[in-house]
Amino acid sequence: MDSLAARSGSRRDQRPLKKRLADASAPYLYSAPALILIVTVMLVPLVLGISYAFRDIQLLNPFSGGFIGLDHFKTLSQDQNFYRALKNTLWWTGWSVLLQFIFGLILALLLDKPFYGRAIVQALVFLPWAVPSFLAGLNWAWLFNPVVGPIPHWLFALGLMSEPSNILSDPHLSMWGPIIANVWWGIPFFAITLLAALQAIPRDLYEAASIDGAGPVQRFLSITLPFLAPTIAITVLLRTVWISNFADLIIVMTNGGPADRSQIVASYIFTQAFKRLDFGYASAIALVLLVLLITYSMLIVILRQWLLSKD
Amino acid sequence: MASIDISNIRKSYGIHPVLHGIDLEIKDGEFVVLVGPSGCGKSTLLRMIAGLEAVTDGEIRIAGKRVNDLAPKDRDIAMVFQSYALYPHMSVAKNMSYSLRLRKTAKEKIASVVASAAGKLGLDPLMERRPKALSGGQRQRVAMGRAIVREPKAFLFDEPLSNLDARLREQMRAEIKKLHQDLGATSIYVTHDQIEAMTLADRIVAMHGGIIQQVGSPLELYDNPANLFVAGFIGSPGMNFFEGRYMASGETANFALTGGMALPLGGTANLADGSRATLGIRPEHVALGAEGLDVLKATVDLVEPTGFGIIVHLKLGPVAFKAFTLDRRFLGMHGEVNVRLPVGNLHFFDEAGRKV
């Protein structure tokens, strides 16, 4: 019986073992290069980075590296600097995104109207986006510096400042320096994307509305805004995640100072990792930031789904 | 309701003139159709009346009031666009009531006006839908509903049926005409389709090259076209033209076709002897299978049955022309056929293309 079954089994598949193995593994072999590449490039660093958060890794201490569980998170929960950085991140992200959006929208609306030399103006307006962020940071740091820059003297002349001082070294104002630089740098992003969306709105809708009796404000509210809404949602989401992770300008302009007053979470991570050389603690903070941003993104996605389903 | 007076309107884009002095008086309650080929300036003229294009020179009056410098919303007109231009994020009801809401009309009044317009146009079951959930014909109705709720001084239509298929176009054409009969509102309708112009208009304004070619009732334009352009544009299949020379001889005259043949005219026309001219005749006036001394021998080129009638493509020497007949005997026609061009139905145009 057994031998019969075995014989009938072998009759079902008479290919040699090698061939059968090769056939079975073919799909995996074909996709292996891409999968290996993705795993090594994306997953390994991610997992390694997350694992740092649970280990004691200090570059200057050769005996560090052991697993310490949630110790970093316990320290973090009592770290006043972290909470201030968290608050600063909200402040920094909120104002940067809001101002970039408002000015970007105004710019896009202006550039949507045809005028002589529009092509050149468009190119010029989008120039800040092409400036490397470190260069932009340095430039603005010098502009705010009363020794070499004009801005403090202008503010003094306007009576907005009692003396031409550097706002970057003022604990109450230092956050505004990088925010202003960031707004200058990021306006083109909103202007470009919103302009593209604006130009996709059919002109005859505006004509129909103007015949229906809508003035400029009503046309903006009842045609432009509804058409821009999806673009606004997606760009604001993108920029929020982007800016809250964006430490370049702060590192270059204030280095988080004075006295950590302009530190955001991203720059705090940078400081912990590369100034204090505590990679473990920096990774723990980064993990918290990651969780916060994922939560935020999920909320936005859910909000978007809800809005779409309402239609 | 109001009259619209257009006097000596000109329009240029930069140095390019598109309208060369248009004069037109549209009476209260009249349905006027501006017709012409693409680029003749008909849409530009309509958009100037609506206030969507600036007036370069001249004057537009609505109900006697100069509106050149008034914004579109202050002219009290309504417009139906080719693309319908419905607000995509608003329901049908919201689309129709938008203008009334902007004017802060009372809610009850809006509801009743919109409901009555929806009833007239058969839109009742669609009021809560968005435009994207509607068919082309339904969108067109919503666009008209949006126009009529306001009871404006005049309706402007900019090729409103061009995006519809042939069957629906025919149906909507009838609905527009019926709507005009019911409302009696002054209407200006732009189209490049001469059938729409013929069927809808109280008066047709035929335009070409930024100039009015002829103004008149549909049948006036059909029976008595002022020039070659109008003669060729109005009517389908189009009028036949023969180029040649008018040769007078006493009481009668001949028309010597370019190519050698001569048509005996049996009478005279108001043309100088020997002058170049164009002779025109509508396909339905070409008498096929005629007998007598004044018949011509033409060759049948092609026979096109339309169901309703038959279009016969003929050749007179090298000159091609068409005949239209309801007689089905001509369906299987080939070879030579006797043709008569009845003198009473001939149109003569001088060298400049003017009717004589």
Interface residues (C-beta under 8 A of the other chain):
Chain A: P202 D204 L205 E207 A208 A209 S210 I211 D212 G213 A214 G215 Q218 S222 I223 P226 F227 D311
Chain B: A50 G51 L52 A71 P72 K73 I77 A78 M79 F81 S83 A85 L86 Y87 H89 Y98 S99 L102 R103 R130 R146 R150
